[in-house]
Amino acid sequence: MSIHRLLRTALVAIVALSLTACASLPTSGDVRPGLSSTDHDADTDVTYVPNGPSVGASSEQIVRGFIDAASSPADNWAIARQFLAAEFADNWKPHAGVTIDTSISDRRFEAADPEDAGDTQIIQLSMKQSGSVDEAGVYSAVAGPARGAELTFQLKKNEQGEWRITVAPDGVVLDAPAFAAADVFRPYALQFFDPTWSYLVPDVRWFPKRKSTASRVVQSLVDGGPSPWLAESVRTAFAGDIELARDTVPVEGQIAEVELTAAAQGADAATLGRLRTQLERSLIGAGVTGVRLMSGGRELVAPAVPVAPATVDSRPLVLTDEGFGYLVGGEVENLPRVAEEILTFPQPIRAIVAGPDGAPFTVVQSEAGTVYSIGDGQINELDSRPGLIAPSLDRFGYTWTVPATAPSGVLAWTSEVAERPVAGFGDASAISQLVVSREGTRVAAVVTVGSQQQVEVAGVVRDERGLPTRIGEPISLGWLTGPVLGMAWLDSETIGVLTKDGDDTLLLQMPIGGPSVTIDVPDDAVALAPSTPASSVRLLGADGVLWSRSGPTWQSERANVRVLATQISGS
């Protein structure tokens, strides 16, 4: 079963919603399963109260009850610890991570010996694992179909003759629907800066829903830093000797008090402002609205710094027979400096990527595959290598091109039509999609590794001028079985992938650091483009009909659209 089929099944179980050809998820909040990281109320220990061990329970029933009780972190997993032997209860580490399996019904429990064989027992749990969360809160999807996994539990009878667990794996076990519902573990976006200190870049982590979550978020942000795959592409103001002086972060009236070491007292206003910005934006998901910075018993006062929005224009950017520009009320408002050249372009156009704000050029790919830059009356040929996939464009003005059969042949083109190689994707044998994030720190791609087609995301390493020099070690967001028709950054945390699965056309919303969601779309969709809000993603049908999401349905917005262009930023 492919990942989008698996997760569509899980989603049905979560929301009890029958998806039809035009059905969708609710559009409030971010495009991710469960609650948005920006929509959480102040966290409290979960109210779900599982049962403790029953008198006379079998060894298998004790293991089942323990796994069920471990889904409640209330009082430091107090109920789950009742299933453990007294000498082991304090040694079990539930914070170590999460093992995510496909379904409770797929779990198989097997005892090593008959229960009457003695006072000790081994129970083997077999499952189909679909993902995991490590001790740092980083989510990882299984690369490929759900794989078989086993966990071993050892039990012993206590003095009262009751079975209790003496050895168990650290961490907890959750099935995919329960995990995606975010009732036990929730996603929290740690915020780091891009190298220019202009944009925030999210690094999503999953932590238990508890009163102490604010402390966990701050500890991970300040002392943990970004995930390894992202570390070379972002910056943090928590550098040098600026560290936490106190691990606990008390929250009163939605204001978090963060105590820093003495080194923070010597920081300049810009650094303190960046510290505050990272903390406040990272703590939004924990119900915090403000931060009080403290060091050595005194408050450090500095306002948060302004951050550029990584959004696009809410209006679709299209090419029709009448013009090239933003669609307003069914009419096209031509884009200055490029509309005339694109309308009179001598070849049929396959793809268009609009330049960042203020850039006087747009990137075009002809049906023959050649990539050009167009603007201010000039048409410059950039790349004519055979088999080029759709180009991408970053906010620094570099155009990215790569042939489908040569993933390691990525080139970044300057506005002066000079090529620069970008190292990366050395393990892939083919590539069908490549898009750079709007703040320029990450790149997403659909690559083939071995016989498997998967969606990957990696950090972009740049020099001091902003020139991309290398693509970092990628992480996998999921695998695909059918052809990919298009891909786009829907927002700063989510990739949208338009794909075919048999006769169905699907839109996969793939958060970077969480489980994916599948949405059915019009079957003739052949291209997609982001919008603002991200839930209003646009699709283009093979017949030229432009579709947009409106609530739970897709609505036609305009006919006779030749190309749906990709925007890099808002106007």
Secondary structure, 3 states (H helix, E strand, C coil): CCHHHHHHHHHHHHHCCCCCCCCCCCCCCCCCCCCCCCCCCCCCCCCCCCCCCCCCCCHHHHHHHHHHHCCCCHHHHHHHHCCECHHHHCCCCHHHCEEEECCHHHCEEEECCCHHHCCEEEEEEEEEEEEEECCCCCEEECCCCCEEEEEEEEEEECCCCCEEEEECCCCEEEEHHHHHCCCCEEEEEEEEECCCCCCEEEEEEEEECCCCHHHHHHHHHHHHCCCCCCCCCCECCCCCCCCECCCCCCEECCEEEEEECHHHHHCCHHHHHHHHHHHHHHHHHHCCCEEEEEECCEECCCCCCCCCCCCCCCCCEEEECCCEEEEECCEEEECCCCHHHHHCCCCCEEEEEECCCCCCCEEEEECCCCEEEEECCEEEEEECCCCECCCEECCCCCEEECECCCCCCCEEECCCCCEEECECCCCCCEEEEEEECCCCCEEEEEEEECCEEEEEEEEEEECCCCCEEEECCCEEEEEECCCEEEEEECCCCEEEEEEEECCEEEEEEEECCCCCEEEECCCCEEEEECCCCHHHCEEEECCCCEEEEECCEEEEEECCEEEECECCCCC
